[in-house]
Amino acid sequence: MKSIAIIYGSSTGNTKYAARLVAEKLASYSPVLKDLADVSPEELLEPGVLLLGAPTWSIGELQDDWDSFFPQIKKLDLTGKIVALFGMGDAEGYPDTFVDALGILYDEFAKTGCTFVGEVSTEGYTFDDSQALRNGVFVGLPLDEDNEGNKTDSRVEAWVNSLKPHLD
Ligand SMILES: Cc1cc2nc3c(=O)[nH]c(=O)nc-3n(C[C@H](O)[C@H](O)[C@H](O)COP(=O)(O)O)c2cc1C
């Protein structure tokens, strides 16, 4: 079983809530849950699996903690590590930049040599555009606590189950 860290940035608590849900559903893997505000870049080198949570703020931009951390990302060597992204957004309020932060982080983490898992179909999401799309699928799990909080649990559950083959 690989060691797992769940690391999130969150300004108003929604991504923190989602990160806790992910941790609960992976409890048998004993993941470590960390707020990015308290994480040094070196800590990303320790676990075999990184599950990274990021909301989108400021119209298609990174949340503050991710924005501060961003310059450190490309310096990391994450070769051999598994990375999966989950994001928080508002598809009604910001339909043209829905969960853009996922795509911004995806492009930067791609420079580290990591292997991405956890992409998600657009089926069931209503939005106009997103930087988080690659080849028509989301690079990670989009969540929307502002409008579809009732779907968060089932979306996290399905996503976590899709990750499990990569965690052993
Ligand atoms: C000023 C502002 C800008 C936002 N910009 C976006 C955006 O561009 N795209 C998006 O999907 N959500 C956007 N959101 C919605 C947030 O991502 C959403 O409320 C999220 O749940 C916040 O997560 P957090 O509580 O973990 O910080 C924005 C919200 C605010 C208040």
The ligand as an SDF file (V2000), in Angstrom:
LIG
                    3D

 31 33  0  0  0  0  0  0  0  0999 V2000
  -14.5720   36.3290   -6.0420 C   0  0  0  0  0  0  0  0  0  0  0  0
  -14.7730   34.8790   -6.4040 C   0  0  0  0  0  0  0  0  0  0  0  0
  -14.2280   34.4010   -7.5790 C   0  0  0  0  0  0  0  0  0  0  0  0
  -14.4410   33.0600   -7.9600 C   0  0  0  0  0  0  0  0  0  0  0  0
  -13.9600   32.6090   -9.1720 N   0  0  0  0  0  0  0  0  0  0  0  0
  -14.2720   31.3530   -9.5600 C   0  0  0  0  0  0  0  0  0  0  0  0
  -13.9000   30.8980  -10.8670 C   0  0  0  0  0  0  0  0  0  0  0  0
  -13.3060   31.6040  -11.6690 O   0  0  0  0  0  0  0  0  0  0  0  0
  -14.2290   29.6190  -11.2170 N   0  0  0  0  0  0  0  0  0  0  0  0
  -14.9060   28.7800  -10.3770 C   0  0  0  0  0  0  0  0  0  0  0  0
  -15.1730   27.6410  -10.7570 O   0  0  0  0  0  0  0  0  0  0  0  0
  -15.2730   29.1970   -9.1270 N   0  0  0  0  0  0  0  0  0  0  0  0
  -14.9760   30.4420   -8.7130 C   0  0  0  0  0  0  0  0  0  0  0  0
  -15.3610   30.8700   -7.4790 N   0  0  0  0  0  0  0  0  0  0  0  0
  -16.0840   29.9480   -6.5820 C   0  0  0  0  0  0  0  0  0  0  0  0
  -15.1900   29.2930   -5.5390 C   0  0  0  0  0  0  0  0  0  0  0  0
  -14.2100   28.4730   -6.1440 O   0  0  0  0  0  0  0  0  0  0  0  0
  -16.0620   28.4300   -4.6340 C   0  0  0  0  0  0  0  0  0  0  0  0
  -16.8740   29.2670   -3.8370 O   0  0  0  0  0  0  0  0  0  0  0  0
  -15.2990   27.4680   -3.7750 C   0  0  0  0  0  0  0  0  0  0  0  0
  -16.2310   26.6230   -3.1220 O   0  0  0  0  0  0  0  0  0  0  0  0
  -14.3820   28.1100   -2.7560 C   0  0  0  0  0  0  0  0  0  0  0  0
  -13.6170   27.1000   -2.1480 O   0  0  0  0  0  0  0  0  0  0  0  0
  -12.8630   27.3050   -0.7640 P   0  0  0  0  0  0  0  0  0  0  0  0
  -13.9520   27.5420    0.2770 O   0  0  0  0  0  0  0  0  0  0  0  0
  -12.1790   26.0120   -0.5020 O   0  0  0  0  0  0  0  0  0  0  0  0
  -11.9290   28.4430   -0.8910 O   0  0  0  0  0  0  0  0  0  0  0  0
  -15.1700   32.2000   -7.1000 C   0  0  0  0  0  0  0  0  0  0  0  0
  -15.7090   32.7020   -5.9080 C   0  0  0  0  0  0  0  0  0  0  0  0
  -15.5270   34.0250   -5.5690 C   0  0  0  0  0  0  0  0  0  0  0  0
  -16.1730   34.5330   -4.2960 C   0  0  0  0  0  0  0  0  0  0  0  0
  1  2  1  0
  2  3  1  0
  2 30  2  0
  3  4  2  0
  4  5  1  0
  4 28  1  0
  5  6  2  0
  6  7  1  0
  6 13  1  0
  7  8  2  0
  7  9  1  0
  9 10  1  0
 10 11  2  0
 10 12  1  0
 12 13  2  0
 13 14  1  0
 14 15  1  0
 14 28  1  0
 15 16  1  0
 16 17  1  0
 16 18  1  0
 18 19  1  0
 18 20  1  0
 20 21  1  0
 20 22  1  0
 22 23  1  0
 23 24  1  0
 24 25  2  0
 24 26  1  0
 24 27  1  0
 28 29  2  0
 29 30  1  0
 30 31  1  0
M  END
$$$$
